[in-house]
Amino acid sequence: MSAADKNNRELAKDLKEGISRVSRRQFTMGTLALFAGISEALAQGQSGQPTGPAQPQSMEGALRGSMPPITVTEEQANRMFPVHNEPKIMTMAMSDVAHQAQDLADSIKAGAVAIHVHPRNPDNGLAMINSALLKRVLDATFDKIGDCVTLSHTWYPREGGIDYIVDTNELLEWGEGNKYCQGSVVLPFNNAQRAMVDKGVRWLDAHNVKPCFEFYDTSAQMHFKQLFDEIGNLSKPLSLDINLGKHDSTAIHQDPGSYMNAIANLDIVQKTFPGEFYGWRTGGRNWLPIMTMGIMMGVDLVQVGLEDAYWRWPHRDELIESSAESVKWAVDIANVMGRRVVTDPSEARKIMGIKLTSKLG
């Protein structure tokens, strides 16, 4: 059996279970051959599967988006992310929409001004790529806090790459503007996905959805630089997020190399893209010291929370109980260092160059 036949057989087997088999490197660095297989399978069917999209999982009244939801199983998550060998943490098993919204609201009350959430299926607690479920969680959050900046995941694997338009457009229609997606994460890519990313970034920018570019390593930075130079007229400032210790980004699991890596990454980005908006996303056991370094070095935004960081300290096993706890720590550290923490969403949007096109509050 050829490698291609074996891959197709494994993909067909996974699709019967409603999942796809993805390596961490494929998922994060743009080698999206698997996503191409998903799109083809959804459109044509494979190995006896009926033609047409996979049926959504049961979620009463929740899944009303035009694209079928993609469930991320526990096995798939372990294959995707660098933390796959770490022990289970039951605080991440929360599934109730109200519970998810409460943690987001608590994070805002603790000093956050923006939120980024991967919603979980209320029926089984599994993370899902689904715009309708994202809307449910964000609506419940807005009911509690009124206003905040939403920096969302709105992309969907489609047509051999990542589509930044279909789900985002749905969210814009539901929000009568960009309520649910004031910013949208844009992943690193390779040449095979370049045209699709180019189209998506132009579309996001034209529809007042701030592209939040994820810099996993220096090769990703150069790919994005070429894209920016080609497009030429993206709204300023560019939102550039340096990723450290999470997914397949720059490693920060050793001392003193972790700190030198962090310093070098920020230096390279600031010199390559001067005068832009610099985000700082840290994960793994060493998230806290590296986050603190970012605050010390003057980054504009730090992202913290349970997506990528589970332990309070790099040298001990105490678990973080909620995203709000991490936010409080970040705010306290910034205050001790004399950094002003922006908590007003309108001011934050002004700093980031985001125009709110929905009514909030």
HELIX and SHEET records of a PDB file:
HELIX    1   1 ALA A    3  LYS A   16  1                                  14    
HELIX    2   2 ARG A   24  THR A   28  1                                   5    
HELIX    3   3 ALA A   33  GLN A   44  1                                  12    
HELIX    4   4 GLU A   74  MET A   80  1                                   7    
HELIX    5   5 MET A   90  ALA A   93  5                                   4    
HELIX    6   6 VAL A   97  LYS A  109  1                                  13    
HELIX    7   7 SER A  131  ILE A  145  1                                  15    
HELIX    8   8 VAL A  166  TRP A  174  1                                   9    
HELIX    9   9 ASN A  191  GLN A  193  5                                   3    
HELIX   10  10 ARG A  194  ALA A  206  1                                  13    
HELIX   11  11 THR A  218  ILE A  231  1                                  14    
HELIX   12  12 GLY A  257  THR A  272  1                                  16    
HELIX   13  13 TRP A  287  MET A  297  1                                  11    
HELIX   14  14 SER A  323  VAL A  336  1                                  14    
HELIX   15  15 PRO A  345  MET A  352  1                                   8    
SHEET    1   A 2 ILE A  70  VAL A  72  0                                        
SHEET    2   A 2 ALA A 127  ILE A 129 -1                                        
SHEET    1   B 7 ALA A 114  ILE A 115  0                                        
SHEET    2   B 7 VAL A 149  SER A 152  1                                        
SHEET    3   B 7 GLY A 183  VAL A 186  1                                        
SHEET    4   B 7 LYS A 210  PHE A 215  1                                        
SHEET    5   B 7 SER A 239  LEU A 244  1                                        
SHEET    6   B 7 PHE A 277  THR A 282  1                                        
SHEET    7   B 7 LEU A 301  GLN A 303  1                                        
SHEET    1   C 2 TYR A 156  ARG A 158  0                                        
SHEET    2   C 2 GLY A 161  ASP A 163 -1                                        
END                                                                             
